[in-house]
Amino acid sequence: MAYVISDDCIACGTCIDECAVGAISEGEKYSIDPEVCVECGTCADVCPSGAISLA
């Protein structure tokens, strides 16, 4: 189970800077590649809008 980003994403970029494996892609709403995500939870810990959770 990888982490996912909900519609609450404000596209601030904080999660991208913290992802050690480069699983997060930019866009209008950011997304996490489930094939790359190692489920460390760092992105969810730093997300200011609480938009990231386990799938």
N, C-alpha and C positions, 0 to 999 in steps of 0.2 A: 504494500500500500504506500504510494507516494503522497507527498503533500500536494494540495491543490490551492489555487487562488480564486476566491469568490468575486462576485461583482462589486464587493465593497472596496476593491483595490483602487487606490488613488494614484497609482503609477509614479510613486515617489522615487523608486530606485534603490531604496534601502536594502531590500532583499537581495538584489543582484550583487551588490557590493559584499554581502556576507556569505553568499553561496560558494562553498569551497570547491564544488565540482562543476560549476557552470551550468546548472540545470534550468536556470530561469531565463526566459526570453522576454525582451521588451515588446511593447505594443500598446494599443489603447488600454488594454487590460493585460497585465503580465501573465505569463503561463509557466508552468513547471513541467519539464519533460519527465514522465514517469520512468523512462528507461535509464535516465541518468541520475535521478534523485536517489540519495542514499539514506533518506529519512532521518537526518541528523536533528532536524527541528530548529536549526539556527534561524532560518528565514521566518518562521512563525514567531520566534522569540523577539525578533527586531521589528516586525511589522507594526507600524503605528496605528493602522486602521483595523487590525485584527482580522485581516482578510485571508489569512493562510491557515489551513488546518489539514489534518490527515483525511484522505479520500474515504 
